[in-house]
Amino acid sequence: FVLLMRVASGLRVLQTVNGRQQLVELVVEQADLDQALNPADPDAVDRLLQCTRQALPLFSKNVHSTRFVTYFCEHVLPNLSTLTSPVAELDIQLEVLKLMAEVSPYCGDMEKLEANLTILFTKLLEFMPLPPEEVENGDNSASEEPKLQFSYVECLLFSFHQLGKKLPDFLLDKVDGERLKDFKIRLQYFARGLQVYIRQLRVALQGKTGDALKTEENKIKVVALKITNNINILIKDLFHNPPSFKSTVTLSWKPVQKTEAVAAKRLSSEEMGSGAAT
């Protein structure tokens, strides 16, 4: 099927919008998106991964990923913790969250948008911990600091941000007051931890260029800085009143577009300048 897709993608007739749409429909059929996902079946999970990867290059503003995004919301996210990986040592949860994030910008009109946003919002909350409870004297050292899973949150927050554009009043009108308050507490706590980690990464990478950035340790730090910067931008959008969905980020594992790279460099220079002035 993968070989067939490669051959078909190269055909001239499939370079048109209608051609790509037909190819997406072929992949949807192959992916069995009309059937519920069995998370315990590694073959079913692998088929979904492979088909989503094959469909991804076909999506555009005119060829939508709605069927895939809907399926991820309704069948994958609720079963995320029980997915069986088809490949040993693959972080299957992160892999499917990455794929969902990649297809989410191409989602068209969704029939059950509010319900699926609620599923996505609920899953995002699971990965954004509450701050540890303080003991009576105000010292929270006795409580263990929760682990912040930046890679998972980048994917979920990006997907939520993309779908949130389609229902911008979701957080204000569709989420009850107590739950929204809880979400903001989690956002604030995550943002504080994020700022500390970003500062540590910048100090560690400061002055390093060329071969120094190519060591395995520094490569990891560069990617970590991309992840944390992305989350920081998206969280700032959600802190707006009303929440904003205007910012654009490039997912940390994707190549940066030239225009975005220039903008990021300019922003970084401005931040360093303001930092030096304080």
Backbone as CSV, one residue per row, in Angstrom:
resi,resn,N_x,N_y,N_z,CA_x,CA_y,CA_z,C_x,C_y,C_z
1,PHE,0.830,-1.208,0.000,0.000,0.000,0.000,0.868,1.263,0.000
2,VAL,1.942,1.237,0.790,2.846,2.389,0.843,3.457,2.637,-0.532
3,LEU,3.890,1.552,-1.202,4.471,1.676,-2.542,3.435,2.207,-3.528
4,LEU,2.206,1.698,-3.425,1.117,2.162,-4.286,0.886,3.658,-4.106
5,MET,0.920,4.116,-2.852,0.710,5.531,-2.565,1.817,6.388,-3.169
6,ARG,3.046,5.891,-3.105,4.166,6.652,-3.676,4.018,6.794,-5.186
7,VAL,3.617,5.699,-5.843,3.419,5.738,-7.291,2.257,6.665,-7.637
8,ALA,1.136,6.507,-6.914,-0.063,7.301,-7.191,0.180,8.790,-6.968
9,SER,0.947,9.118,-5.926,1.213,10.525,-5.609,1.987,11.215,-6.723
10,GLY,2.737,10.427,-7.491,3.540,11.006,-8.557,2.790,11.182,-9.867
11,LEU,1.584,10.626,-9.959,0.808,10.751,-11.191,0.310,12.180,-11.367
12,ARG,0.348,12.659,-12.604,-0.017,14.053,-12.877,-1.466,14.352,-12.488
13,VAL,-2.367,13.392,-12.744,-3.782,13.625,-12.443,-4.001,13.844,-10.946
14,LEU,-3.082,13.305,-10.119,-3.241,13.438,-8.673,-2.494,14.647,-8.109
15,GLN,-1.997,15.498,-8.995,-1.413,16.758,-8.542,-2.488,17.836,-8.408
16,THR,-3.718,17.512,-8.819,-4.832,18.449,-8.695,-5.505,18.271,-7.342
17,VAL,-6.321,19.260,-6.953,-7.053,19.168,-5.688,-7.965,17.950,-5.687
18,ASN,-8.711,17.753,-6.779,-9.619,16.607,-6.855,-8.857,15.285,-6.792
19,GLY,-7.705,15.260,-7.440,-6.894,14.046,-7.427,-6.396,13.715,-6.034
20,ARG,-5.914,14.741,-5.327,-5.419,14.516,-3.959,-6.565,14.124,-3.027
21,GLN,-7.740,14.713,-3.249,-8.902,14.370,-2.430,-9.279,12.901,-2.617
22,GLN,-9.221,12.430,-3.858,-9.522,11.025,-4.130,-8.512,10.108,-3.447
23,LEU,-7.264,10.547,-3.445,-6.217,9.747,-2.808,-6.416,9.702,-1.291
24,VAL,-6.826,10.838,-0.705,-7.116,10.870,0.731,-8.257,9.910,1.063
25,GLU,-9.283,9.898,0.222,-10.417,8.994,0.452,-9.986,7.531,0.374
26,LEU,-9.021,7.258,-0.501,-8.469,5.906,-0.592,-7.749,5.533,0.704
27,VAL,-6.995,6.481,1.248,-6.268,6.231,2.499,-7.242,6.066,3.666
28,VAL,-8.294,6.882,3.688,-9.325,6.775,4.737,-9.919,5.370,4.743
29,GLU,-10.194,4.861,3.551,-10.757,3.512,3.435,-9.760,2.464,3.927
30,GLN,-8.501,2.635,3.556,-7.456,1.697,3.966,-7.239,1.744,5.481
31,ALA,-7.428,2.927,6.070,-7.187,3.111,7.510,-8.332,2.598,8.374
32,ASP,-9.444,2.210,7.748,-10.614,1.715,8.495,-11.128,2.752,9.495
33,LEU,-11.242,3.989,9.053,-11.682,5.045,9.964,-13.164,4.942,10.318
34,ASP,-13.876,4.035,9.662,-15.280,3.808,10.019,-15.416,2.808,11.163
35,GLN,-14.289,2.194,11.537,-14.302,1.194,12.604,-13.653,1.754,13.867
36,ALA,-14.139,1.308,15.022,-13.514,1.711,16.288,-12.109,1.127,16.362
37,LEU,-11.218,1.835,17.029,-9.836,1.377,17.168,-9.718,0.388,18.324
38,ASN,-9.040,-0.722,18.071,-8.713,-1.659,19.145,-7.308,-1.322,19.629
39,PRO,-7.174,-0.630,20.762,-5.853,-0.168,21.204,-4.899,-1.303,21.557
40,ALA,-5.448,-2.500,21.801,-4.604,-3.644,22.167,-4.038,-4.361,20.947
41,ASP,-4.486,-3.978,19.754,-4.044,-4.635,18.522,-2.930,-3.808,17.874
42,PRO,-1.675,-4.271,17.960,-0.572,-3.487,17.394,-0.689,-3.295,15.885
43,ASP,-1.310,-4.258,15.192,-1.484,-4.121,13.741,-2.457,-2.990,13.408
44,ALA,-3.523,-2.869,14.203,-4.498,-1.799,13.982,-3.860,-0.435,14.255
45,VAL,-3.059,-0.365,15.310,-2.369,0.888,15.647,-1.369,1.241,14.546
46,ASP,-0.637,0.230,14.080,0.354,0.457,13.023,-0.320,0.911,11.729
47,ARG,-1.459,0.314,11.401,-2.180,0.703,10.183,-2.589,2.173,10.250
48,LEU,-3.063,2.598,11.420,-3.456,3.998,11.583,-2.249,4.924,11.415
49,LEU,-1.123,4.549,12.020,0.092,5.364,11.905,0.532,5.475,10.446
50,GLN,0.614,4.325,9.771,1.098,4.303,8.390,0.172,5.097,7.463
51,CYS,-1.125,4.918,7.626,-2.078,5.606,6.754,-2.066,7.116,6.996
52,THR,-1.940,7.513,8.253,-1.887,8.947,8.558,-0.640,9.571,7.943
53,ARG,0.476,8.857,8.025,1.718,9.363,7.424,1.593,9.483,5.911
54,GLN,0.905,8.534,5.282,0.734,8.576,3.825,-0.195,9.718,3.411
55,ALA,-1.189,10.004,4.240,-2.156,11.052,3.910,-1.603,12.450,4.163
56,LEU,-0.699,12.563,5.111,-0.220,13.877,5.567,0.257,14.801,4.443
57,PRO,1.084,14.326,3.495,1.558,15.239,2.434,0.456,15.690,1.480
58,LEU,-0.700,15.027,1.526,-1.791,15.354,0.605,-2.672,16.486,1.121
59,PHE,-2.607,16.747,2.424,-3.503,17.734,3.024,-3.069,19.157,2.682
60,SER,-4.061,20.030,2.572,-3.816,21.444,2.290,-5.055,22.217,2.726
61,LYS,-5.078,23.511,2.433,-6.257,24.311,2.794,-7.490,23.871,2.005
62,ASN,-7.267,23.147,0.900,-8.387,22.669,0.080,-8.667,21.179,0.238
63,VAL,-7.699,20.437,0.731,-7.866,18.997,0.963,-7.738,18.776,2.469
64,HIS,-8.862,18.498,3.105,-8.917,18.556,4.565,-8.613,17.222,5.252
65,SER,-8.155,17.353,6.491,-7.790,16.190,7.311,-8.867,15.863,8.339
66,THR,-10.074,16.377,8.130,-11.134,16.302,9.138,-11.417,14.878,9.611
67,ARG,-11.457,13.924,8.679,-11.752,12.540,9.067,-10.692,12.003,10.024
68,PHE,-9.443,12.334,9.764,-8.357,11.852,10.618,-8.382,12.538,11.985
69,VAL,-8.562,13.857,11.997,-8.589,14.589,13.271,-9.755,14.097,14.131
70,THR,-10.905,13.906,13.499,-12.078,13.398,14.220,-11.791,12.027,14.821
71,TYR,-11.153,11.163,14.040,-10.850,9.806,14.511,-9.870,9.842,15.685
72,PHE,-8.860,10.696,15.589,-7.895,10.813,16.685,-8.593,11.288,17.960
73,CYS,-9.495,12.256,17.825,-10.211,12.770,19.000,-11.122,11.702,19.609
74,GLU,-11.879,11.027,18.766,-12.923,10.128,19.261,-12.420,8.736,19.632
75,HIS,-11.361,8.269,18.970,-10.936,6.883,19.180,-9.525,6.725,19.739
76,VAL,-8.646,7.679,19.440,-7.254,7.535,19.877,-7.024,8.174,21.249
77,LEU,-7.415,9.426,21.414,-7.172,10.110,22.690,-7.785,9.383,23.887
78,PRO,-9.030,8.904,23.795,-9.594,8.197,24.960,-8.851,6.903,25.299
79,ASN,-8.112,6.349,24.326,-7.384,5.092,24.538,-5.869,5.293,24.564
80,LEU,-5.440,6.532,24.716,-4.023,6.860,24.561,-3.118,6.011,25.452
81,SER,-3.487,5.857,26.708,-2.614,5.156,27.661,-2.595,3.646,27.459
82,THR,-3.529,3.117,26.657,-3.592,1.661,26.467,-3.173,1.238,25.058
83,LEU,-2.672,2.183,24.253,-2.234,1.839,22.900,-1.054,0.868,22.950
84,THR,-1.104,-0.134,22.092,-0.022,-1.115,21.999,0.893,-0.737,20.844
85,SER,2.157,-0.528,21.155,3.099,-0.098,20.128,3.437,-1.238,19.177
86,PRO,3.431,-0.966,17.861,3.809,-2.006,16.897,5.320,-2.218,16.829
87,VAL,6.077,-1.284,17.409,7.538,-1.356,17.362,8.091,-1.204,18.780
88,ALA,8.996,-2.097,19.142,9.600,-2.027,20.473,10.342,-0.703,20.644
89,GLU,10.279,-0.157,21.842,10.984,1.069,22.233,10.446,2.336,21.562
90,LEU,9.310,2.225,20.863,8.678,3.417,20.297,7.718,3.992,21.327
91,ASP,7.838,5.294,21.598,6.886,5.962,22.495,5.610,6.187,21.692
92,ILE,4.726,5.204,21.735,3.547,5.218,20.873,2.621,6.387,21.196
93,GLN,2.542,6.760,22.475,1.682,7.889,22.836,2.183,9.178,22.184
94,LEU,3.484,9.408,22.281,4.048,10.619,21.685,3.932,10.576,20.164
95,GLU,4.111,9.398,19.587,4.047,9.262,18.125,2.667,9.644,17.594
96,VAL,1.607,9.152,18.236,0.261,9.475,17.744,-0.090,10.936,18.024
97,LEU,0.407,11.482,19.131,0.141,12.893,19.423,0.844,13.799,18.413
98,LYS,2.036,13.397,17.987,2.749,14.165,16.956,1.968,14.154,15.645
99,LEU,1.475,12.976,15.261,0.718,12.872,14.013,-0.571,13.690,14.078
100,MET,-1.234,13.645,15.227,-2.454,14.437,15.372,-2.145,15.928,15.240
101,ALA,-1.050,16.353,15.865,-0.658,17.764,15.772,-0.374,18.151,14.317
102,GLU,0.279,17.260,13.580,0.636,17.576,12.193,-0.575,17.678,11.273
103,VAL,-1.603,16.866,11.516,-2.779,16.913,10.634,-3.791,17.971,11.063
104,SER,-3.715,18.434,12.310,-4.740,19.349,12.833,-4.859,20.688,12.091
105,PRO,-3.777,21.272,11.542,-3.953,22.551,10.836,-4.815,22.451,9.581
106,TYR,-5.004,21.241,9.067,-5.742,21.072,7.815,-7.171,20.593,8.042
107,CYS,-7.615,20.645,9.283,-8.972,20.202,9.608,-9.988,21.207,9.059
108,GLY,-11.014,20.691,8.396,-12.076,21.551,7.876,-13.220,21.643,8.875
109,ASP,-14.425,21.850,8.383,-15.595,21.916,9.258,-15.824,20.552,9.901
110,MET,-15.937,20.558,11.223,-16.089,19.303,11.965,-17.489,19.218,12.550
111,GLU,-18.134,18.086,12.322,-19.530,17.911,12.742,-19.695,18.012,14.259
112,LYS,-18.807,17.370,15.008,-18.914,17.364,16.476,-17.750,18.140,17.086
113,LEU,-17.588,19.377,16.639,-16.430,20.174,17.040,-16.364,20.376,18.553
114,GLU,-17.461,20.797,19.165,-17.442,21.057,20.610,-17.125,19.792,21.405
115,ALA,-17.742,18.676,21.025,-17.508,17.413,21.730,-16.052,16.974,21.586
116,ASN,-15.492,17.122,20.385,-14.109,16.702,20.169,-13.112,17.649,20.825
117,LEU,-13.440,18.939,20.855,-12.593,19.889,21.582,-12.587,19.560,23.075
118,THR,-13.726,19.126,23.584,-13.824,18.753,25.000,-12.946,17.543,25.301
119,ILE,-12.942,16.557,24.401,-12.081,15.379,24.569,-10.616,15.803,24.572
120,LEU,-10.256,16.665,23.638,-8.875,17.143,23.522,-8.482,17.965,24.745
121,PHE,-9.387,18.817,25.200,-9.153,19.649,26.382,-8.943,18.775,27.624
122,THR,-9.766,17.747,27.771,-9.654,16.836,28.916,-8.313,16.113,28.911
123,LYS,-7.880,15.675,27.729,-6.588,14.987,27.628,-5.437,15.950,27.918
124,LEU,-5.549,17.185,27.462,-4.522,18.193,27.742,-4.379,18.406,29.248
125,LEU,-5.506,18.468,29.960,-5.475,18.658,31.413,-4.698,17.543,32.112
126,GLU,-4.791,16.320,31.574,-4.094,15.186,32.190,-2.581,15.380,32.195
127,PHE,-2.077,16.128,31.217,-0.631,16.317,31.095,-0.171,17.673,31.637
128,MET,-1.102,18.431,32.212,-0.750,19.720,32.818,-1.088,19.653,34.303
129,PRO,-0.116,19.289,35.133,-0.396,19.036,36.549,-0.744,20.300,37.333
130,LEU,-1.437,20.081,38.439,-1.659,21.157,39.401,-0.385,21.352,40.207
131,PRO,-0.150,22.556,40.735,1.030,22.746,41.591,0.909,21.892,42.843
132,PRO,2.051,21.442,43.397,1.987,20.626,44.619,1.367,21.417,45.758
133,GLU,0.613,20.732,46.597,-0.051,21.406,47.715,0.968,21.851,48.746
134,GLU,0.751,23.065,49.266,1.640,23.581,50.305,1.193,23.058,51.666
135,VAL,2.166,22.779,52.534,1.835,22.378,53.900,1.537,23.630,54.708
136,GLU,1.176,23.473,55.963,0.657,24.588,56.757,1.616,25.769,56.854
137,ASN,2.923,25.514,56.914,3.871,26.625,57.061,4.229,27.269,55.721
138,GLY,3.522,26.842,54.659,3.764,27.441,53.345,4.892,26.784,52.584
139,ASP,5.497,25.775,53.180,6.612,25.083,52.530,6.072,23.876,51.774
140,ASN,6.366,23.799,50.490,5.872,22.664,49.715,6.987,21.676,49.390
141,SER,8.101,21.783,50.144,9.242,20.911,49.879,8.911,19.449,50.157
142,ALA,7.909,19.233,51.032,7.534,17.856,51.358,6.800,17.192,50.200
143,SER,6.195,18.011,49.340,5.467,17.471,48.194,6.411,17.311,47.013
144,GLU,6.283,16.208,46.329,7.138,15.965,45.169,6.673,16.815,43.994
145,GLU,7.639,17.482,43.338,7.302,18.302,42.175,6.836,17.394,41.039
146,PRO,5.667,17.683,40.449,5.206,16.845,39.339,6.107,16.990,38.118
147,LYS,6.218,15.916,37.350,7.043,15.936,36.149,6.289,16.654,35.033
148,LEU,6.966,17.577,34.373,6.356,18.317,33.267,6.738,17.634,31.958
149,GLN,5.749,17.115,31.252,5.998,16.357,30.021,5.852,17.289,28.813
150,PHE,6.933,17.997,28.533,6.899,19.063,27.534,6.525,18.569,26.134
151,SER,7.073,17.437,25.710,6.818,16.949,24.347,5.344,16.626,24.135
152,TYR,4.725,15.986,25.123,3.305,15.653,25.027,2.460,16.925,25.000
153,VAL,2.812,17.864,25.870,2.025,19.097,25.981,2.140,19.940,24.716
154,GLU,3.326,19.968,24.104,3.468,20.711,22.846,2.456,20.202,21.816
155,CYS,2.372,18.884,21.659,1.458,18.288,20.673,-0.001,18.588,21.000
156,LEU,-0.385,18.348,22.244,-1.784,18.533,22.644,-2.191,20.000,22.600
157,LEU,-1.299,20.866,23.053,-1.601,22.297,23.075,-1.709,22.843,21.651
158,PHE,-0.825,22.372,20.771,-0.869,22.794,19.370,-2.184,22.350,18.722
159,SER,-2.570,21.095,18.938,-3.823,20.584,18.363,-5.025,21.350,18.914
160,PHE,-5.011,21.606,20.220,-6.100,22.360,20.845,-6.162,23.777,20.278
161,HIS,-5.015,24.380,20.066,-4.920,25.732,19.511,-5.484,25.763,18.093
162,GLN,-5.176,24.728,17.298,-5.664,24.673,15.917,-7.183,24.507,15.862
163,LEU,-7.719,23.582,16.656,-9.169,23.368,16.653,-9.892,24.508,17.356
164,GLY,-9.221,25.113,18.348,-9.823,26.223,19.087,-10.129,27.421,18.203
165,LYS,-9.366,27.577,17.116,-9.633,28.674,16.173,-11.039,28.566,15.594
166,LYS,-11.535,27.341,15.500,-12.842,27.107,14.888,-13.992,27.343,15.868
167,LEU,-13.665,27.381,17.164,-14.672,27.650,18.192,-14.008,28.508,19.274
168,PRO,-13.705,29.773,18.948,-12.894,30.613,19.839,-13.522,30.914,21.194
169,ASP,-14.838,30.707,21.326,-15.479,30.966,22.617,-15.562,29.700,23.477
170,PHE,-14.870,28.638,23.065,-14.961,27.356,23.776,-14.615,27.500,25.256
171,LEU,-13.476,28.115,25.567,-13.036,28.206,26.963,-13.947,29.108,27.793
172,LEU,-14.521,30.120,27.162,-15.348,31.072,27.911,-16.793,30.603,28.054
173,ASP,-17.337,29.988,27.002,-18.764,29.657,26.999,-19.073,28.172,27.148
174,LYS,-18.112,27.312,26.809,-18.392,25.875,26.805,-17.760,25.134,27.981
175,VAL,-16.875,25.808,28.713,-16.221,25.198,29.875,-16.739,25.908,31.123
176,ASP,-17.183,25.139,32.123,-17.751,25.790,33.307,-16.670,26.523,34.103
177,GLY,-17.108,27.466,34.933,-16.202,28.374,35.632,-15.137,27.683,36.460
178,GLU,-15.526,26.650,37.220,-14.570,25.954,38.083,-13.504,25.238,37.270
179,ARG,-13.934,24.632,36.174,-12.979,23.902,35.332,-12.024,24.875,34.635
180,LEU,-12.543,26.030,34.236,-11.701,27.042,33.602,-10.678,27.586,34.605
181,LYS,-11.122,27.807,35.842,-10.213,28.270,36.900,-9.109,27.245,37.135
182,ASP,-9.494,25.969,37.174,-8.533,24.881,37.349,-7.525,24.868,36.199
183,PHE,-8.010,25.075,34.974,-7.140,25.076,33.797,-6.125,26.210,33.877
184,LYS,-6.574,27.386,34.307,-5.667,28.536,34.387,-4.594,28.332,35.454
185,ILE,-4.963,27.671,36.555,-3.974,27.353,37.599,-2.908,26.417,37.032
186,ARG,-3.366,25.423,36.270,-2.429,24.480,35.646,-1.535,25.198,34.627
187,LEU,-2.142,26.090,33.834,-1.370,26.854,32.850,-0.299,27.695,33.526
188,GLN,-0.680,28.376,34.612,0.266,29.239,35.322,1.420,28.435,35.900
189,TYR,1.093,27.289,36.493,2.133,26.441,37.078,3.073,25.919,35.993
190,PHE,2.489,25.478,34.883,3.301,24.956,33.780,4.174,26.068,33.202
191,ALA,3.599,27.267,33.079,4.343,28.399,32.514,5.534,28.771,33.394
192,ARG,5.359,28.691,34.721,6.474,29.005,35.629,7.613,28.003,35.451
193,GLY,7.269,26.718,35.421,8.286,25.691,35.211,8.958,25.840,33.860
194,LEU,8.172,26.255,32.892,8.662,26.463,31.528,9.723,27.560,31.489
195,GLN,9.445,28.676,32.162,10.377,29.809,32.157,11.720,29.423,32.780
196,VAL,11.662,28.655,33.860,12.895,28.209,34.522,13.711,27.343,33.568
197,TYR,13.043,26.410,32.903,13.728,25.484,32.002,14.288,26.213,30.783
198,ILE,13.534,27.178,30.238,14.007,27.958,29.086,15.277,28.720,29.449
199,ARG,15.290,29.329,30.644,16.492,30.065,31.080,17.690,29.127,31.197
200,GLN,17.465,27.944,31.763,18.549,26.969,31.908,19.093,26.542,30.550
201,LEU,18.200,26.312,29.595,18.616,25.888,28.258,19.403,26.989,27.550
202,ARG,18.943,28.226,27.680,19.634,29.336,27.014,21.035,29.549,27.584
203,VAL,21.151,29.406,28.897,22.472,29.529,29.525,23.389,28.411,29.028
204,ALA,22.845,27.193,28.947,23.640,26.035,28.522,24.094,26.152,27.068
205,LEU,23.284,26.805,26.227,23.603,26.901,24.796,24.276,28.214,24.411
206,GLN,24.356,29.134,25.354,24.895,30.461,25.054,26.336,30.375,24.530
207,GLY,26.581,31.036,23.418,27.928,31.090,22.852,28.333,29.872,22.050
208,LYS,27.492,28.857,22.005,27.837,27.629,21.273,27.391,27.750,19.814
209,THR,28.285,27.441,18.902,27.981,27.496,17.469,28.621,26.302,16.765
210,GLY,28.255,26.117,15.496,28.908,25.110,14.658,28.933,23.724,15.256
211,ASP,30.146,23.141,15.325,30.303,21.757,15.786,29.852,21.568,17.229
212,ALA,29.973,22.622,18.026,29.575,22.517,19.439,28.088,22.207,19.569
213,LEU,27.289,22.691,18.611,25.845,22.443,18.653,25.477,21.081,18.079
214,LYS,26.471,20.395,17.495,26.192,19.107,16.850,26.410,17.917,17.773
215,THR,26.883,18.169,18.991,27.019,17.061,19.939,25.626,16.573,20.318
216,GLU,25.525,15.303,20.671,24.216,14.717,20.975,23.521,15.470,22.103
217,GLU,24.295,15.834,23.120,23.727,16.540,24.274,23.145,17.890,23.871
218,ASN,23.889,18.632,23.051,23.413,19.957,22.650,22.282,19.888,21.633
219,LYS,22.269,18.843,20.797,21.141,18.654,19.876,19.840,18.498,20.662
220,ILE,19.915,17.721,21.739,18.740,17.508,22.591,18.295,18.829,23.215
221,LYS,19.273,19.636,23.640,18.940,20.924,24.262,18.328,21.899,23.261
222,VAL,18.816,21.869,22.013,18.260,22.744,20.974,16.801,22.384,20.705
223,VAL,16.522,21.079,20.600,15.140,20.630,20.379,14.274,20.995,21.585
224,ALA,14.822,20.801,22.786,14.075,21.134,24.008,13.719,22.616,24.038
225,LEU,14.640,23.456,23.552,14.374,24.899,23.525,13.261,25.221,22.527
226,LYS,13.244,24.515,21.394,12.159,24.704,20.418,10.814,24.318,21.032
227,ILE,10.797,23.171,21.710,9.557,22.685,22.327,9.036,23.691,23.345
228,THR,9.921,24.119,24.246,9.495,25.018,25.325,9.097,26.393,24.799
229,ASN,9.789,26.882,23.778,9.401,28.169,23.179,8.015,28.074,22.539
230,ASN,7.747,26.956,21.864,6.426,26.758,21.252,5.328,26.760,22.306
231,ILE,5.541,25.997,23.372,4.536,25.928,24.443,4.324,27.308,25.052
232,ASN,5.412,28.029,25.249,5.343,29.363,25.842,4.472,30.298,25.003
233,ILE,4.655,30.262,23.687,3.874,31.109,22.776,2.390,30.744,22.838
234,LEU,2.096,29.443,22.827,0.701,28.989,22.823,0.013,29.290,24.154
235,ILE,0.738,29.129,25.257,0.165,29.441,26.571,-0.161,30.931,26.671
236,LYS,0.733,31.777,26.157,0.477,33.226,26.185,-0.814,33.565,25.446
237,ASP,-1.055,32.876,24.326,-2.300,33.087,23.581,-3.519,32.768,24.447
238,LEU,-3.443,31.661,25.177,-4.588,31.229,25.983,-4.797,32.110,27.209
239,PHE,-3.749,32.840,27.625,-3.878,33.748,28.762,-4.568,35.057,28.380
240,HIS,-4.689,35.315,27.081,-5.402,36.519,26.645,-6.852,36.446,27.106
241,ASN,-7.455,37.603,27.300,-8.870,37.656,27.665,-9.616,38.511,26.640
242,PRO,-10.397,37.888,25.750,-10.645,36.444,25.626,-9.433,35.719,25.047
243,PRO,-9.385,34.385,25.191,-8.257,33.621,24.643,-8.063,33.904,23.157
244,SER,-6.802,33.966,22.757,-6.466,34.244,21.364,-5.938,32.972,20.707
245,PHE,-6.133,32.875,19.408,-5.630,31.715,18.660,-4.889,32.195,17.415
246,LYS,-4.185,33.322,17.555,-3.573,33.966,16.392,-2.113,33.592,16.164
247,SER,-1.412,33.161,17.202,0.020,32.889,17.060,0.268,31.679,16.161
248,THR,1.407,31.714,15.489,1.814,30.614,14.610,3.150,30.067,15.096
249,VAL,3.232,28.763,15.250,4.502,28.137,15.626,4.775,26.971,14.678
250,THR,6.052,26.635,14.540,6.451,25.444,13.789,6.746,24.344,14.790
251,LEU,6.085,23.215,14.650,6.296,22.106,15.582,7.784,21.776,15.673
252,SER,8.236,21.430,16.865,9.668,21.331,17.152,10.415,20.335,16.279
253,TRP,9.729,19.318,15.779,10.404,18.301,14.967,10.317,18.604,13.466
254,LYS,9.658,19.717,13.113,9.517,20.092,11.708,10.553,21.159,11.346
255,PRO,10.996,21.181,10.069,11.943,22.228,9.656,11.296,23.604,9.710
256,VAL,12.058,24.592,10.154,11.544,25.959,10.268,11.530,26.610,8.889
257,GLN,10.401,27.240,8.548,10.318,27.974,7.285,11.202,29.211,7.358
258,LYS,11.715,29.643,6.202,12.688,30.735,6.169,12.139,32.007,6.812
259,THR,10.899,32.381,6.492,10.328,33.612,7.048,10.184,33.513,8.555
260,GLU,9.813,32.299,9.044,9.660,32.108,10.483,11.014,32.144,11.170
261,ALA,12.041,31.623,10.491,13.383,31.621,11.071,13.880,33.048,11.273
262,VAL,13.626,33.917,10.286,14.038,35.320,10.395,13.303,35.992,11.550
263,ALA,11.991,35.728,11.642,11.192,36.327,12.719,11.665,35.841,14.080
264,ALA,11.971,34.528,14.167,12.435,33.963,15.438,13.775,34.560,15.839
265,LYS,14.656,34.754,14.843,15.975,35.332,15.122,15.830,36.759,15.630
266,ARG,14.900,37.508,14.986,14.672,38.885,15.399,14.124,38.925,16.824
267,LEU,13.160,38.020,17.119,12.565,37.964,18.452,13.616,37.611,19.491
268,SER,14.475,36.635,19.157,15.526,36.220,20.080,16.478,37.373,20.377
269,SER,16.824,38.140,19.330,17.721,39.284,19.508,17.090,40.335,20.404
270,GLU,15.773,40.556,20.199,15.070,41.542,21.016,15.035,41.108,22.476
271,GLU,14.803,39.791,22.698,14.740,39.283,24.070,16.096,39.410,24.757
272,MET,17.167,39.096,23.997,18.509,39.196,24.573,18.844,40.645,24.901
273,GLY,18.373,41.551,24.006,18.619,42.970,24.244,17.916,43.461,25.485
274,SER,16.645,43.047,25.645,15.883,43.480,26.818,16.441,42.839,28.073
275,GLY,16.952,41.582,27.916,17.530,40.899,29.073,18.795,41.585,29.542
276,ALA,19.582,42.084,28.588,20.833,42.747,28.949,20.571,44.075,29.626
277,ALA,19.410,44.666,29.311,19.109,45.985,29.860,18.608,45.911,31.285
278,THR,18.128,44.716,31.692,17.558,44.615,33.040,18.615,44.271,34.056
